[in-house]
Amino acid sequence: MNVGSELQENSTKEYQHQIYAVFYTVILVPGLICNVLALWVFYAYIKETKKAVVFMINLAVADLLQVLSLPLRIYYYLNNSWPFGDAACLLCFYLKYVNMYASIYFLACISLRRCRLIIQPLHCVASKRRRERGLCLIGWFIVCLGCLPFPLMRKPNTNSTHCFAELPMTRLNTVLGASLVTFAELVGFLLPLVIVVTCSLLTAASLRQKSCVLQDTGEKHKALKMVLSCAGVFLVCFVPYHITFPLDFLAKSNYTFSSLEFKNAVLHVHPVTLCLASLNCCLDPVMYYFTTDEFKRRLSRPEFQESLPLQQRTSLSTNATVLNQTDEAQ
């Protein structure tokens, strides 16, 4: 039985490594380019954009932190070895969860602000940007503090080839383990989910009312698109993960499972949901582009060329002239 169990464990590990290596490789370049571009747009033109861009900037920073850790993750899952030390391993492991729960927090903030812009436009417009920055700082503090148990529950790496979730977990008593998982589910997931879904419903209902203060159809449509986009990213990326998260915790903590097949199913499904949670670093920039006119305008070809340094613009103009002359000669 020990031999069969070891073979099953190795098979599961190989499957997980393949899933992670392929998926992280696919999202690495798009996630890096899109989030760097998003930060460039938001920081360069923050004075011309709406206040909700403060939350978007922090969301892009959270996504970029995860993307920057992906090369090390890809190396590990391709080579089945971690030569970069315990500190780098735990830092990459920690950043994964910081990105996830920071993204959840800022998506809830964006949804809440857009909902208030529709329901209480005068009060929302009068709010100070300093207040939004304060909410961002509070959010980062809570997320960074709340995610500390993820690396702290891992034992020191006695085998230098292991990293991330494959590090041995500290044995917790049933009450403490259940309390931590319940807290993460309620505060980190269910509460923001209620906020996002409620804001979506309230925004959609308010937009149907003729007494809505914002009478401009375009503004109504943009507000609804933003709130629904936040809800869509939330549901696609984070709901599946938080359904399998408690089950995966039980499986890896060696608590008794009624069925070995059920445990194996959890260990095979959870990596897929974890990959979906990582997909938000690519979906968030797509949300910026399709719901923010400023973002779309700045990435249009004329605006993008005007923002380039003079030397680059001259080079582009020269190349275009040469191509035109070549076409005419032909």
N, C-alpha and C positions, 0 to 999 in steps of 0.2 A: 504494500500500500504506500510506503514511503517513496518507492521508486516511481509509482504512478503519479503520486501527488507532486513530486519534483518535476516530472515531465510536463504535467499540466501547468505548473507554475512557470516553467521556462517557455512553454507555448504561449501563455497569456502575456508574458513579458515581451516576447518577440512581436506579438500582434500589436501591443501598445506602442512599442518603439516605432514600428512601421507607420502606424496611424499618425503619431506625433511628428515624425520626421517629414513625411509627405505634406501634411497640412501646414506645418510651420514654414516649410520651404516655399509653399505656394503663397502664403500671406506676407512673407517677409518684405519683399521689394515693394508691392503695392501699399502695404501699411506704412513703410518708411517714407516713401515719396509723398503719399497723400497727407500724412500728418505733418511732415515738414512744410509742405505747401500750405496746409491749413493754418499753421502757426504764422507763416510768412504773411498770409493775407490778413489774418486777424490783428497781428501786431502792427503791421504797416498802416492799416486803415482803421484802427480802433476808434479814432475820433469821429469817423464818419458812419460807424455802425451803431446798431442798437445795443442797449445795455446787456441783453442776453448773451452777447458775444463773450462776456467775462466768463460765463459758465462754459461756453464752447471752447475757449482757450484752455481752461483747466481740463476739460474732457480730452482735448487733443494732447495735452501734456501727459495725461494718464495713459493714453494709447501709445504714445511714443516711448514711454518708459518700458512698456511690455515689448514693443518691437525691438528695442535695442538689446533686450536680453535673449531674443530668439536665436541669433547665431550660435551662442553657447549651447542652447538647448538642442539645436539641430545637430551640432557636433556630437553631443552626448548620445542622442538617439541613433545616429548613424554608426558610431564607433563602439557603443556599449561601454564607454569608459569616460571618466571625469578626471582630467589631470590638472584642474585649475584651483584645487583647494576647497576646503570646507566653507570658507567665508563667501566665495563667489557662488558656490552651490546654493547656500541658504539665501543669499541676496537675490538670485534669480528666482528661486522658489517663492520668496516673499513678494517680489515685484509682481508676480502673476496674480496674486490675490489682491494686492493693493490696486492694480489696474482694474480688476473686476469690480470691486466694491466702490472704488472712486467713480468708475463709469456709471454704475447704478445710481450713485448719489447725484452726480451732475445731470444725468438724464432726468431724474426726478425734479431737480431744480429748474431745468429748462422747461419741462412740462408745466410745472407750477407757475412759473413766471408768465408763460404764454397764455395760460388759462386766466390768470389775473388780468392780463392785458385786455382780454375780451370782456370779462365780467366787471372788473373795476379799473377801467383804463386811466382815469384821472389819478387815482391813488398809486397805480403802478408807475405811471410816467414820472410822478413826483418823487419816487424812491431814489435814494442816493446810490451811486455806483460804489461808494465806500462800503455800504451795507452789503452789497453783493460780494465784494472782495472779502468782507468779514465772514460771510457764509462759506466762501470757498476755503478760507483758512481753517474754520471750524470743521468743515467736512474732511479736509486732509488730515487734521489732527485725529479725528475720530476713526477714520479709515486706517491710518498708519498704526494707531494704538490697537484697534480691534483685530488687525491682521497679524499681530505679533505671535499669538498662539500657534499659527500654522508652522513657522520655522522652529519655535521654541519646543514644540511637542516632538520634534525629531531628535533622536539620539545622536551623539558624536559619530562621525563617519569612521568606523573601524575598517571598512573596506573601501579603499580609495577609488574603486571603479564604480561605486554606486552614488547616485545623487537624486534630488527631487523627491517624488513620492515613494521611491524605492529605498529611501533611508528608513531604518527601523524606527517605529513610533513608540514614544513613551507610553507605557501601560497606565491607563487611567481607570479609576473606579467607575462603575456604571453611572452613578449619579452625576459626577463631574463631567464625564464625557457627554452624557445626554444634555446637560445644562449648556455646555459650550455649543453643541450643534443646534440646540433649540434657539439660543441667543442669536447665532449667526443667521438662522433661517428667518426669525421674526424681525430682527432689526435690520439685517443686511439685505433681506430679500422681500419678505411679505409686506412690510411697511412701505418701502418705495414702490412696490407693485401696486398697492392700494392707491397711492398718490397718483401714479401714472395713469392707471385705469380710470380713476375718478376724474382727473383733469381732462382726459379724453372725452368722457361722457358729458361733463359739464360744458366743455367747449363746443362739442357738436350740438348739444341742446340749445346753448346760448346763440349760436349762429343761425338757428332756425327761427329765432324770435324776431319779430319786426321792430321791437323796441330796443334792439341792440344798439349801443352807442356807436360802435364802428359800423357805419353804413356802407363803407367802401367794400365792394364785393371782393376786390383783389386782396385787401388786408384780411378779410375774413377767411378767404381761401388759404392764404399763407399761414395764418395762425393755426388753422385746422391741420394743414399738412405737417407743420412742425410737431404738434402734439401727437398726431397719429404716427409720425415717423419715429419719435421717441418710444412710443408704445410698441411699434413693430420691432425695433432693435431690441428692446427689452424682452419681448416675448420670444423672439427667435434665439437670442444669445443666452439669456440667463434663466429662463424658466426650465428648460430641460436639465441644465446642470443642477439646479437646486432641488429637482425631483430625485435625482440619483445621488446627490451629495450625502444625505444621511445614511443611505444604504451602503455606499462606498466606505464611509467611515466605519461602519459596523464590520464590513468585510475585512478591512485592513487592520482593524483592532483585534481580530481573532475572536470576536464574540460568536457565540453559538448560532449557527444558521440551521433552519429546519431542513434545508435542501442544499446539497452541494451544487446541483445544477443551477439553482437560483443565485448562489454566490458567484459562480462562474459567469452567469448572464450579466450580473451587476458589474463585474470587473471588465467585461467586454463592451458594455454600453456606456459606462461612465467616461472612458477616454473620448468617445464621440461627442458627448455633451460638453466635455472640457474644451474640445476643439471649437465647438459652436460658441462657447463663451469667449474664446480668443478672436473669433471672427468680428467682434465689434470694432476692433482697431481698423478694419477696412470698411465696415458699414457706416461708422460715424462720419467719415469724410464724405461719403455718398449722401448722407443726410444733410450735411452742410450745403452741398452743391445744389441739391434739388429743393431746399426749403429756404435758402438765404439768397436774396437777390444780389447782395453785395459780393458774396462769394462767387456767384456765377458771373457777375459783371467783371470782376477783377481777373478772372481766368479766361475771359474772352480774348481773342488774339490781339486786337488793337490795344486794350488796356494792359495786357501782359507785356507787349513790346515797349510801351511807354514807360513801364516800371523798370526796365532793364537799364544798366549803365549805358552812357552815351557810346562808348567804344563798341559794345555788343550790338546796339541798335544800328550803328553805322555798318558793322559787318553784315548784319542781316539784310540791310538795305542794299549793300553792294552785291551780295549774293543773289538777291532777287533781281537786280538790274542785269547781272550777267546772264541769269537764266532766261530773262525776257529777250535779251539780245540774241542768245543762242536759238531760241524758238523762232524769232523773226528771220534769222539767217537760214534756218531750215525751211 
